[in-house]
Amino acid sequence: MAAKKTTAVLADPEATAAKPRATSATATAKKAASAAAAKLAVREGESAWTSAEVAEVLATLEADVARLQVEISTAETEIGNLLRQGGEGAGNDQADVGSSTFERDHEMSMAKNARVNLELVESAVERIKNGTYGICESCGQPVGKMRLQAFPRATLCMQCKQREERR
């Protein structure tokens, strides 16, 4: 029984050591969110960004980065597997080759879309850090806090986005 306590005591310092790192990362994120909140634009009639709101948006974006990196990695692995399987040969008829080509093209499309989205997410994080988050890239007016909370990667205000979609 004493050996179990010793093991538990040895495990606790490691767990305790990991917590300060997470806490310091959280504290750093909160400081960044607090500094960013002070300089982010809002539309007329909207309340200013709070540190908690900015931290929530940052957390959403960071989760998106992690998810997209996994998607890209998975798609690249699958593309590699499909390429290794090869084309026509023993046991592969035209239908099999066509199916493999379709799967490969689909995986390549998924990887490309994930990379584009990853760039948008990373760009949003960078805009938060430099204080330009929430400014429409087309007209220069505030995008709107509610729009950004619903879609954190947004770069256009509703009017400019609607105009773009009509074209």
N, C-alpha and C positions, 0 to 999 in steps of 0.2 A: 504494500500500500504506500510505503514511503517512496518507492521508485516512481509510482504514478504521480505523486505530488511533485517530485523533482522534475519529471517530464513536463508537467503542466506549468511549473514555475519557469522552466527554460523556454517554453512556448510563449508565455506571456510577454517577455521583453521584446520578442520579434513582432508580436501583434501591436504592442505599444509603440514600437519604433516605426511601424508602418503608418500609424494614425497621425503622427505629427506631419509626415509628408503630405498626406491627404488633406490635413487641416491647413497646412501652409499653402497648398495648391488652391484650396477653397478660399483662403484669405486673400491670395493674390488675385483670384478671379473676382472676388468681391471688391477689392480695391480698384481693379480695372473697370468693373461695372460702374462703380461709384464715380470714377473720373469721367467715364464715357457718358454717363447719364446727364451730367452737367452740361455737355456740349451738343447733345443730339437735338435735331430740329423736330418740331411738332407743328401740326396744322393749327390754324386759328380755332379756338374753342376747345382744344385738347389740353389735358394736363401734361406737365413736363414728365419726362421719363424718370422713373425712380430707379434706384440701384437694383432693387429686387426685380423689376421688369427687365432691365438690361441683362441681369444675371440669368434670368429665365430664357431670354432669347439666345444668349451665348451658350447656355446649356443645351438648348435645342439644336443649335448649329454644330456644337461639338459632337453631339450624338449623331447628327447627320454625317459628319466627317467620318466617324468611326464606321457607321453603317455602309457608306459609299466605298470606303477603302476595302471592306470585306467583299462587297459586291464586285468591285473591280478585280480583286485577287481571285475570287471564285470564277468569274467569267474568263480571266486569262488562263487559269488552270484548265478549264473546260475547253477552251480554244486549243490549247496545247495538246490535250488528249485527242481532240477531233483531228488535228493535223497529223498526229502520230499514227492514227488509224489508217491514214492514207486514202488513196482513191481506188480506182478500179483495180482489181487483182483477183487472186484466187478467192472465191467465196463472196465477192462483191459484185452484184449485178448493177445495172444502170439505176434501178430504183433505190438501192442502198446508197449509191454514190450521191444521187440527188437528195436523199434524206440527210446524209451527212453534210452536204454543202449547205442545205437549208439551216440545219442546226448550227453550223459554224458561222454562217452569216447572222443568224439570230444572236448568238453569243457575242459576236463582234459589235453588233448594234447595241446590245445591252451594256457592254464595256464602254463604248463611246458615250452613250447617254449618261452613265455613271460618272465618267470623267468630266463631262460638261457640267453636271450638277455639282461635283466636287469643287470645280473651279468657282462656280457661283457661290457656294457656301464659304469657301476660303476667302473670296472677295468680300462677302458680307462681314466676316469676322474682321478683316483688315479695315473695312470702312468704319466699323464700330471703334476700333482702336484709334483711327486717325480723325474721328469726329465727323465724317461725311456720311455716316449711315442715316438713312431716312430722307435723303435728298434725291429727288427725281433726276435721273441722268438725262432726261429729255428737256424738261422745262426749268429745272432748278428749284422747284417748289417742294415743300415737305410732302413725303409720300403718304403719311398718315400712320399714326401709332397702331391703330386697330388692324390695319392692313399688314403691317410689319409683324405684329404679334401672331396673326393668322398665317402669314407666308413670309418668314424671315429673310428669304432670299430676294424679295421684291426689289427691283431697281427703278421702277416707274410708278408714278402716282396713278390713280384709277383713270383719270381723264386721258393721260398719255397712253396707258395700256389699252383702253377702249379704242382710241384712235389707231393704234398699231394693229389691233386685231381686225379692224374694219378694212384695212388695206389688203 
